[in-house]
Amino acid sequence: MPLLAEILARRLRFINLWLFCSLIIDISGNAGFVSVDCGGNESYTDELGLEWTPDSQFAYGEIARISAPNENRKQYMTVRYFPADNRKYCYTFNVTVRTRYLVRTSFLYGNFDESNVYPKFDISIGASHWTTIVIYDANTIVTHEAVILATAPAISICVSNATTREPFISTIELRQFNGSLYHTDFETQFFLSLSARINFGAETNESVRYFFPRNYL
């Protein structure tokens, strides 16, 4: 029986490794400020002064180049996509425990697989389901944001459970918060997911993002 239990335990460990594929990104030198260009192959600084890091060390998934009307930012010219299987494909960031982070993910389909079938899949933070990504237009960027308190020295952002086509991702951004900003009484058990952001009094529907100091972009 002990031998059987050991064999089963080894198989279980193998299955766990098989189902969890991850790229570990060290952000210790960036003061908790990192922007990942998924599918990119080089580091660069964009026109706003943001430094982008490629995920070229990711051993899993494939890269596709896309072209979307009215979108010429470099981070949206590539995607990394993954097989529609039973694995979770994760980006893991080393972080500081008991520190709050903004996690921002974006998805621009751009018909990268030339199928014109809009993908639908899940995204999670660690083991916790975050939301379901539903692509409804090939040329529209879908963005999701969450604020999370790091209770461990790493945060994983994962895509999985595709129901149509392959799961993919365009960008991941991590921003470290200081002090008590976004403090909640239940932050060790739950994270905050953005529901809406409204610019009261705005004359247009144009998105406004860059009016804060650079550390908060």
N, C-alpha and C positions, 0 to 999 in steps of 0.2 A: 504493500500500500504506500509506504513512503516513496518508493521509486516511481509509482504511478503519479503521485501528487507532484513530484518534482518535474516529471515529463509534462504534466498539464500546465504547471506554472511556467515552464519554459515556452510552451506553445502560446500561452496567454500573453507573455511578454513579447513574443514575436508578432502576434496579431496586433498588439497595441502599437508597436513600431511601424508595422505595415500600414496601419490605418491613419497614422499621424505623420505627415511630411511637413517639415518646417525649415524656414530660413531664419537664422538668428542674426539680428542686427544690433550692434553695440552703439548706443547713443550717448555713452558716458562723456565723450569729448564734445558733444554738441549742446550741453546744458538742457537736455530734454527737448530739443528742437530739431526735428528731422522731417524731410520730405522725400518720399520714395517714388521714383518714376518706374512703375511696373512695366517691364518689357524694355526698359532703357538699357543702353550699353555703355554709357559714360556719365561722369559727374559734370554738372554745369550750373551756372548761375543765370536765372531768368531775368527778364527786363525789370522786374520789381526788386531784384536783389536777393531772391530766395535761392538757396543752394539745394539742388536736387541730386539725390543719390540713386544709382541704378540698382536693380535687383538681379544683376547679371550672375551673381553667385548662386542663385536658386537652381538646384539640380533638377527640379520637377517643373512640369508644365512646358508650354510652347509660347513663342512670341509671335505676334502678328502686327503688322503695320496697318494703320487705318488712315482714312482721310474723310473728314466730316466738313460739310459746308460751314463757313463762318467760324471755324475753330482751327487756329494755327499755332496754339501753344504747344511747345515741344512735348510736354508731359502727356498730351492727349494724342500723340501720333503713334503710340504703341500700346498694346495690352499684353498681359500675360494670362493665358487661359489654361485650364486644367481638364483632365478627363472627367467625364460624368460618371464617376464610379462611387464606391462607398467610403472613400478616404476623405479626411479633412486636410486641406492644404493651407498652411499657416505661415504667417510672418510673425516672428517672435522678437520682441524688443526688450533689451535689458533696461530696467527702470529702477527708480529709487522707491523703496517701500515707504508707505504712508504719505505719498505724494499724489496729487491729482493731475490727471492728464486729459487733454482734449484729443480724441481720436476722430479723424476725418477721413472717410474713404470716398472715392469717386469711381464711376463706371460709365465709360462711353463705348457703346457697342460698335458703332460704325460699320456694322455688317462684316466684321473681321473674318467670319467663316464663309461668307458669300452664300448663306443659306436663307437670309431674310426671315429666319425664325427667331423671335426674340427670346433670349435666355431668361430663366427664372431659377433662382437658387437661394440658399441661405447664407448668411454671414453671422459669425459668432465671435464673442470676446471670450477667449478661453473655452470653457465648457458651457458657457451661458449663451443661449440663442439671443442674438441682437435683433435682427429683422430679416425679412425676405426681400431680396432684390428682384424687382419686377421691371424689366425693360419694356417700355411702351413705345419708344421711338428710337430708331437707329442713330439719330444725330443729336439726341438730347442727353446731356450729362446728368446722371442720377447721383446725388450726393447724400451721404448719411453721416451724422456727427453724434458722438457720445462723450460724456464726461465720466471718468472712472477713477476711483481711488485705488492705487496700486497696493494690494495686500500681499504681494509676493514680488520677488526681484525680477519678474518678467511678465510681460503682457503679450498674449497671442491673438492675432486677428486672423480668422480662418474663414474660408469659403468651402461649401459642401452642399450635398443634397440637391443637385441640379435635377429639375423635373423636365426642362426643355433645354436642349443644347448644352454646351460646356459652360461651367462657371468661369468668370474672368474678373480681372480688376485692372483699373487704370492707374490710380494713385493711392497712397496711404500717407497721411500726415499725422505727426504726433507733436503736441505742444504741452509743455509742462506749465502748470499753474503754480503761483506762489500764494502763501498765506491761506486764508479761509474762503477764497473765492469758490463758489458752488458747493459749499459745505451743506450736507444733509445729515439727519440723524440716522439714516439707514444706509449710508454709503459703503459700509463694509459688506452689505448683503445685496445691494442693487446698484446699478449705474444709471445715470441720466441719459436719455436718448432725445435728441432734438425733435420736437414736434413741429414747430414753425418759428420763423424769424420774420418779424414785420417791421418795415421801415415807415413809421407813421409820418404823414405829411409829404412823402416822396412824390415827385411829379411824374416819375416813370417807374416801370417794373424792373429796371436794370438792377442787377445785384451789386451791392456795395459791401466790400470786404476789407479794403486796405486803408481804413481811416484810423486804425489804432497804431501805436508804436510798433516797430518791427518785431519785438519779442512776442506779440500777440497775434500775428497774422495766421 
